[in-house]
Amino acid sequence: MTLAAARDIVDRHDRLRRDRAGLLDPSSGTVRLAFLQDFVTIPPGFGFRQLVDDLFAAAGVTPRVAFEIGDLATIEGLVGAGLGVALVPEPFVGASGTIGLGLAAPGAERVVGLTWRTDRRLGPAASRFRDFVEREALYGLTED
């Protein structure tokens, strides 16, 4: 699976789901000038980090990054422990009592998809996996 940002290097990309990004706050459910709070995020080089950086840049804000962790579930836990605020995809909200506030900003969503090469046939295991994902994906596959 891949983020849509990788689309330019593959032959076929089907969208599996879109996750809106939300601001995670430890418990209050209010935006308390998030850019003044310690910010917990993914390290540079991850597709979701680029989305976060782009959203802040569009708002003309530079976050005060306190932690960079390569796992979104861990980020949610750190926010739940009161160590800052974060932007995460909606499925990660609430596991440790955090509250997510949806963002209305254009592009505030993560697109997760399945990619494969089209210049050769998929092997049997890869073909079965793609068929399984197509059947079981929450939103189904849609070509982008």
C-alpha positions in Angstrom: 0.0 0.0 0.0 1.2 3.5 -0.6 0.2 7.1 -0.3 -1.0 8.8 -3.4 2.2 10.9 -3.6 4.0 7.8 -5.0 1.6 7.7 -8.0 4.2 9.1 -10.4 6.5 6.1 -10.1 4.0 3.3 -10.6 1.9 2.2 -13.5 -1.4 1.7 -11.7 -2.8 3.3 -8.5 -6.2 2.5 -7.1 -7.5 4.5 -4.2 -8.6 2.4 -1.2 -9.6 5.0 1.2 -9.4 8.7 2.1 -8.7 9.6 5.7 -9.4 13.2 6.7 -6.6 14.7 8.8 -7.6 16.0 12.3 -5.9 18.0 15.0 -5.3 15.8 18.0 -5.6 17.5 21.4 -5.0 15.5 24.6 -8.5 15.9 25.9 -10.0 19.4 25.6 -11.3 19.2 22.0 -10.5 22.8 21.4 -7.9 24.4 19.2 -5.7 26.3 21.7 -3.5 28.0 19.1 -2.0 24.7 18.1 1.1 26.3 16.5 2.1 27.5 20.0 1.8 24.0 21.5 4.5 21.4 21.3 3.8 19.4 18.1 4.3 15.7 17.7 4.7 14.5 14.1 6.2 12.0 11.6 9.8 12.5 10.6 10.6 14.2 7.3 10.6 11.7 4.4 7.2 10.2 5.1 4.3 11.1 2.8 2.1 12.1 5.7 4.8 14.5 7.0 4.8 16.2 3.6 1.0 16.7 4.0 1.4 18.1 7.5 4.2 20.5 6.3 2.1 21.6 3.4 -0.9 22.4 5.6 1.1 24.5 8.0 2.9 26.3 5.1 -0.5 27.1 3.5 -1.6 28.6 6.9 1.7 30.6 7.2 2.5 28.8 10.4 5.7 27.0 11.6 4.9 24.4 14.2 7.2 23.9 17.3 8.1 20.3 16.7 8.8 18.5 20.0 8.8 14.9 18.9 9.2 13.1 15.6 8.0 9.5 15.7 7.7 7.1 12.7 4.4 5.6 13.8 1.0 7.3 13.8 -0.4 5.2 16.6 2.6 6.2 18.9 2.0 9.8 18.0 -1.6 9.5 19.2 -0.3 7.9 22.4 2.1 10.7 23.1 -0.6 13.3 22.6 -2.8 11.2 24.9 0.0 11.4 27.5 -0.1 15.2 27.2 3.2 15.7 25.4 1.8 17.9 22.6 -0.7 18.2 19.8 -0.6 16.5 16.4 -2.2 16.2 13.0 -3.1 12.5 12.3 -5.5 10.7 10.0 -9.0 10.2 11.6 -8.6 6.4 12.2 -5.9 7.2 14.8 -8.0 9.5 16.9 -9.2 8.5 20.3 -7.3 5.3 21.2 -5.9 6.9 24.4 -8.6 9.5 25.1 -7.5 12.1 22.6 -10.1 14.2 20.8 -9.8 14.9 17.1 -11.0 18.1 15.4 -11.6 17.8 11.7 -9.7 20.2 9.4 -11.6 22.1 6.7 -8.4 23.0 4.8 -8.2 21.9 1.2 -6.0 18.8 0.9 -6.3 17.8 4.6 -6.7 14.2 3.8 -4.5 11.1 3.4 -5.2 8.9 0.4 -4.2 5.3 0.8 -4.0 3.1 -2.3 -2.8 -0.1 -3.8 -0.2 0.0 -6.6 1.1 -2.5 -9.0 3.0 -2.7 -12.3 1.0 -3.2 -15.5 3.9 -4.0 -17.8 3.7 -7.7 -16.7 1.2 -10.1 -15.2 0.8 -10.2 -11.5 2.0 -13.5 -9.9 -0.7 -15.7 -8.4 -0.1 -14.6 -4.8 -0.1 -10.9 -5.8 -3.2 -11.4 -7.8 -5.1 -13.1 -4.9 -3.9 -10.3 -2.6 -5.2 -7.6 -4.9 -8.6 -9.5 -5.3 -8.8 -9.8 -1.5 -8.1 -6.1 -1.0 -10.7 -5.2 -3.6 -13.3 -7.3 -1.9 -12.5 -6.2 1.7 -11.5 -2.6 1.3 -13.8 -0.3 3.3 -14.4 1.9 0.3 -13.6 -0.4 -2.5 -11.0 0.4 -5.2 -11.4 3.5 -7.4 -9.0 4.4 -10.1 -7.3 7.8 -9.8 
